Amino acid sequence: MWIGHGNVIERLNTVVIMLALLNMTTFFLKNHKSVIIYIVINIAMVVSFIVLSKNQLGLSNSSASDYITDTSIAILFTGVLIIYILKINKGALEKVELDYKARKIAEKENSELKYKTLFENAQIGIYQTTPDGQILNANPAILQMLGYNSLNEIKNKNLEKGELHGNSERQKFKQLIEKEGSVRNFESKWKKKNGDIITIIENAHVVKDANGKILYYDGFVENITERKKAEKDLKESEEKYRTLMDNMNEVIIVADINHIVQYVNKKFTEKLGYSSEEIVGKVGYKILHDPSNYEMIEEANQKRINKNKSQYEIPFIAKDGHKIDFLVNGAPITDSEGKIIASIGAMVDITDRKNAEQALKESVKKFRDMADMLPVAVWETDLAGICTYTNKMGYDLHKYTYEDFLSKINVLSLITPEDKERASENLKKNLLGESILGEEYTGQRKDGTKFPVRVYTSVIYENKVPIGFRGVTVDISKVKEAEMELKESEERYRTIIEAFPDIIMISDLNGNIIFGNPTLERVTGITVDDYNNPKRKAHIHPDDQLYISKSIIELLKGKKNHTSILENRFIDKWGNLHWFSGIISKLTLNNKIYLQTITREVTDKKIIEQELEKHRNHLEFLVQERTEELAATNEELVSTNEELHNQREELEAVLTNLQNAQKQLIQAEKMASLGVLAAGVAHEINNPLNFIKGGVVGLENYFDDNLKEYKVEVAPLLEGINVGVERAAAIVTSLNHYSRRDDLSGSKCDIHLIIDNCLVMLQNYMKHKIEIIKNYTSKSHILMCNEGKLHQVILNILTNAVQAINDKGSITINTNVVKDKIEIAFKDTGCGINEDVISKILDPFFTTKEPGKGTGLGLSITYNILQEYNGTIEFESKPNKGTT
């Protein structure tokens, strides 16, 4: 046994502890009987324990008897003590019970007093009603709520009869309170004394007697009409707010201080693809942002926690994974006590702006790259005139290096000292808002050489504040040379006009003369001083003024560019009568219509015609008077008459030929000027093309020698430059062929090459619009012709074909060698030519185009050139089908 070890004293102590634990049961004894049972059980246990364990404990009989005696006395003493304690407790309990009853009576009286006070002074309504709806009691608050003056007045009202509220609501109330024993927060409509309806919230419970019979309902009523109205207004306000938020163009998101999303508007779901259910209630930034942006979000949130607004740009991740850049304007949301409870963010999609900024950067780079390719100097300065940027041509034009410009060169030092003051004044005018549209100065290079330039300047603004100047400097050396050549050409043209025997005059629609050649003054006496004088002495004969006016009106209203040949009388400055024969044409200069008159004097011819008419009128009289004489000379007169008639026809034919020759001379002079200009342009373009081609070759060699590893990367760029140079060279070649002088002797011509050159010149009008189908013969052919004239023939025919195609179409070119001649067929899918005018298309000045879009000389010149080389031209055309 576990008590069989150790010394006796320790074992006895163990027994004592066990007995002490057993003695703790005395705290649960409530009367004398239980105490006696407790004593008997304890003594019996001690005796049994000592008797059974005496040998094991090593106790003698006397020791065991002493222990049993001592322990029994102790147990008896404990029992007596417990009985005494019970007596004390009983007295104390009786006293406590008396005190409790007295206190309950006092509390009841006090409670009734408090209830009465509460009943009378409560701010909410308190009532008592019988189950059948009769009001037993009501406090002043409910009387005031319903507009009654006394309790007796309201006691006459019965809730069951609907005198205070609807029967249906009362029935529902009764069902709830009888089932549950109470109702809480029951809303219903009550009727005031004056008939007004109020909304109340009701809390009531059943009061029963000792037998469970219902005595009455005790309830509390609170008028929540104003609260309901406020809730309705709040709900409407919230709905308006929500509608406003959902219809805003900005993306709106509301999150609490822990980043939990509370609300997102409709624009949010449209932009980012998340539904409200997918995002509300979750940590927004973990879904919508890349981890690299978390720190920025925390900083912005901390600002809002500190009651500060924030603004920042940040990318959001949409549901489909693509990123959208937003400008976020965040603000804190506070409760009624000013405590931060959430934050709201209004976000604007700035993806387009970001793209625009990127495009701007790329555009600036393209501008820089393109500026370096421009044949003019582009530069920028600060307000002091110090150069801050120039393109490659800026260095080349003035022979400065990049390092020279780093040393702060003033733009005024790039022109001669004589022009500096004028240039400085022009810059000041720019700052004052005056527009300076190209000023000519004398430029000065680093080596001191001078050259003419034209400079265009403007002010650079930043936030509407001027920060510098931007300008373009154009080397006009070639322009000056061209101006000189043009001046000489104009002088030659003026010499031709002044020597022209016919009258050439340009006038406006009011009759004021704009230009007249010397023949005008010589024949009519009209001087420059008379040009704007409506009452000048020289004028059209009154009998012919209506005829001329009608012809001008028909010309202005019609589609033709010129009238038919007009014959009219004219009275010169000295009163002499003249006969004129000529045409009037429409001219458009600076969007204004003028009239050009080219006419020649036919007075002598008219006198002859009048004499002939006079002889015809008097012929019968003369015949009667001189029958015999006329009979003898009749044959001679007939012969003379025929000769005069033939001379008249010859004169009319000569006049017509002279008029056509005059117009063709003007057109030829224009074409000659165009040829000179084309040759000049081709020559000027060839030089920079050679520089570019040489630069490309130099770059290729440089990459071969020094940067072979990058050659593959730049090869497409160099190839692109070469293609551009070759294309420009092809255009220049076409211009050179076109501009060859007509007076050169015949040479061997390749018709296919000429056709291709003309197609190059018309490429800009055919691009993305007209398909060219070429079926060239493989038979050998050589034409001995003037190459420039052949270019003009092919270009005129192709131009008509291109202009005949309004939208999209095709031009088919077939060539064939038949015997010793070559046939060329041009077939277009254009608008075609009507049968009634196809026979006139080779006539000079005949055109079906709108005014200002054709002279009517193209096919006429083509026909004349082909006849010159024994060639022919034939047409086949159907309206809306095309022409061959």
Buried (B, 14 or more C-beta within 10 A) or exposed (E): EEBEEEEEEEBBEEBEEEBEEBBEEBEEBEEEEBBEEBBEEBBEBBBEBBEEBBEEBEBEEEBBEEBBEEBBEBBEEBBEEBBEBBEEEEEEEEEEEEEEEEEEEEEEEEEEEEEEEEBEEBEBBBBBBBBEBBBBBBBBBBBEBBBBEEBEBBBEBBBBEBBBBBEEBBEBBBEBBEEEEBBEEBEBEBBBBEEEEBBBBBBBBBEEEEEEEBEBBBBBBBBBBEEBEEEEEEEEEEEEEEEEBBEEEBBBBBBEBEBBBBBBBBBBBEBBBBEBEBBBEBEBBEBBBEEEBEEBBEEBBEBBEEEEEBEBBBBBBBBEEEEBBBBBBBBBBEEEEEEBEBBBBBBBBBBEBBEEEEEEEEEEEEEEEEBBEBBBBBBBBBEEBBBBBBBBBBBBBBEBEEEBBEEEBEBBBBBBEEBBEEBEEBBEEBEEEEEBEEBBBEBBBBEEEEBBBBBBBEBBEEEEEEBBBBBBBBBBEBBBEBEEEBEEBEEEBEEEBEEBEBBBBBBBEEEEBBBBBEBBBEBBBBBEEBBEBEEBBBBBBEEBEEBBEEBBEEBEEEEBBBBEEBBBBBBBBEEEEBBBBBBBBBBEEEEEBBBBBBBBBBBEBBEBBEEBEEBEEEEEEEEEEEEEEBEEEEEEEEEEBEEBEEEBEEBBEEBEEBBBEBBBEBBBBEBBBEBBBBBBBBBBBBEEBEEBBEEBEEBBEEBEEEEEEEBEEEEEEBEEBBEEBEEBBBBBBBBBBBBBEBEEEEEEBBBBEBBBBBBBBBBEEBEEEBEBEEEBBEEEBEBEBBBBBBBBBBBBBBBBBBBBBEEEBBBBBBBBBEEEEBEBEBBBBBBBBEEEEBEEBBBBBBBBBEBEEBBBBBBBBBBBBBEEBEBEBEEEBEEEEBBB
